[in-house]
């Protein structure tokens, strides 16, 4: 967790100060909290699962606010599509079929990962 304040210097640590020594001892990084299953992290660091989830949620909220969008601004609708997608600015992939599949390209201010053979 030594990377936490380096990655998010404005993150409020006080509510989670009781978790940090155990997470540090178990070599849990900020990326681990965001990527790994909470039950795995809780078991590895021997801390309560609910507290790990609260910390991970707070980290995500801080990251989202740092990217300039709130919890409701870019919500996913019930059909799995993105609300307001017709008003979003997109970056073209320069491939017409892929742009069509992505509803115009990759949306700005989002991390996108493309994998395949």
N, C-alpha and C positions, 0 to 999 in steps of 0.2 A: 504494500500500500504506500510505499515511499514515492511512487509515481503519481499519486492522487493529486497532491497540491501542485505538482509540476504540470500536470495535464489540465487541471481545473483549479486555478489559484483562488477563485471566488467561492469555491464550494464550502458550505458551512459544516464543519466537522463535529461541532460540539454534541449534537444528538447521537453521534455514532462513535464517540471517543472510547467507549467501553469495548467496542468490537475491534478497533484498530490493532492493539497488541497481538491478539489472537490471529488476525488476518495476516499481519506482518510475519509472525512466527511461522505460519503455514505457507509463506511465500505467495500469497494471493495478490495478484495485480488488479488494477482497475479493469483491464481487459478481461480478466477472468470473471470478475463480477458481472460484466455485461454480456459475456459470451457463454459461460458455462451454466449448467442447471444450478439453481439455488440450493437444492438439496445436496449436491456434490460439494459445493463450496462450504456449506454449513457443516457437513460431516468432516471435510478436510481440516477446517479451522476450529472445529468443535465449538461452534456458536449456534444460537437459535436460528432456525430457518426463517422465521418471521422477520427477524432483525436483518438478515442478509437480504431478504426481499425488499424491505423498506429502504435499505441503503442502495440497492440496485435501482429501485424506482426513483430515488432522489437523484442519483447520478444521471439517469436517462432524462429526467426533467431538466436538470442543469444543462446537459448537452443540447437538448432541444431548444431551450431558451437562448443558448449561445449561438444557435444557428438561425435565430430570428423567427421561430414559429412556436406558437403555443399549443396547448393540448388539443384544441378543437379546430385550428386553422386548416389542417390538412388531414382530416379524418377520412377513414375508409367507409364507404357506404355498405349497405347490406348485400349488394351484388358483388362485392370484392373490388369495385372500381374506386377511383379517387374522386372525391367531391370537388367540383370546380375545375376538373381537368381541362375543360375547354378554355379556361381563362389563364391557365398556367403557361409560363414560357418554357420552352423545351429546347434542348440542344439536339440537332439532327445527327443521326448516325451516318448520313450520306448513303444510306441504303433504303430505297423506297419501301420494300417489304418489311424491313425491321422497324422503320419509322411508323408504318401503318400498325404494326403489332403493338408498338409502344404508345400509340395515340399521339404521334408527332415527334417522338424522340425521348430522350432522358429528361425528366423534370429537373429544373434548376434547384439548388439547395438540397439535393438528396444524394446519398451515396448509392451507387448502383454497381452491381457485380454481374458480369456476364461470364458464364462457364459453358463448356461444351466440349465435344470431341474435336 
